[in-house]
Amino acid sequence: MSKTNNYIPFEVKYNDSIYHDSVSYPNDMYKIKKYSDFIISKAEDYIVTRANRSFYDKLKLYGVEVNYPESNRIKNYDDQSLYELSNFEVTYWIIYTYEKDKFRYAFGLEFNKDGKMISENKFPDYAKNKDFENLINPCNALQLVENKKRFKNKKVDFIELNYLDEKNSFCWLIQEKLEIQKLGISKYSVDMYYINANNNKLETIKKKKGSVIACGIKY
């Protein structure tokens, strides 16, 4: 998802319809082709250089979200002047999906209008981790977490493929399930376990904190 709320989403058009799973975007990428072709080629160069051609060829392009400066607020998509992107200091959020063993990892890369990547890394550097696509079974990662003392009497909310840049590795992210104790507004803190997807090592545990509102009806 784009980092701002002032953007226009674009998607590749297939068979006269624009679609991706259950999401439908109104804008065909062809409308900004003279800009998107350049940016996507820069993204391809970056991905192939950091990872390799084999990894890039496994990616599916989800779409491109064009971020506009706050001084140019988007009011409606019918304003054709918005699509002359050279007139604005836009950035491009390019979204890809990577699928491995039926697990899907979605990530976005942000580029400025000159084609320079300005976001953080979202996948491993092949030169430093040539086995980054050799993923362990997520059930092994799940077992490792469930055997931890701090996880005793807790449940799993979800497990997903993620990336940990400080370890230059894909990880299995396992998040503890939030257990709501009372009605009303409550603060919560749940553990997020990052298990190295190459060697099944627990790399780090991060805390996810926030507030939740629980409502109920008594009879």
C-alpha positions, 0 to 999 in steps of 0.5 A: 500500500502506498505511503501516502493517502494522496495517490492514484492506483494503476493496474495492468489491464488484462482481457479488457478488465482490470483486476487482481484477486478481489481488488479492482482499480479503475485506472489502466497502466497504459494511461501513464505508459510513457512514465511507467515503462521507465520506472518499471525498467528501473525497478527491474534493474534494481531487483535483478542486480540485488537478487538475480534474474531468476527471482525477478522472473518469479515476481508478478506485477500487482500495480503502480501507485503514483504519489502526488505532493500534498500541494496537488491534492487529488479530487477526482480521477477525471482530471486528465492533467493529473496524468501528465506526471512530468508536471509533478514531483511524484514518486512511484510505489511499485507493488510485486508479489512473490510466491513460493510453496503456495505462500505469497509475499507482497512488497512495494518499492518506491522510486522517485521520478528520476528512477532512483529507489528511495525505499528500504530493501524488501528482499535479500541480497543474493551476493550475501545469501545465495540460498535465500530462496531455499525456504524451510517448511513453515511448520518447523518454524511454528513448532520452534515457537510453540516450544518456547516458554514465553509462548506457553498457553498462547495461540497463533494468530497467523504465519506469513513470509516476511523479510528481515533486512538486518539478517538479509533473509526471508523469515517466517513471521509468526504473530501471537493471537490477541486475547481480549480480556474485557469489553471496552477500550484496552491496550494490547501487546503481542509478540511477533516471532521472526524465524529465519526461513533458511535455517529455522533460527529465531532471529528476533521477537518484536512487540506489536502494541496498540489499542482495541475496542471490544463491544458486546451485548448482555442478555 
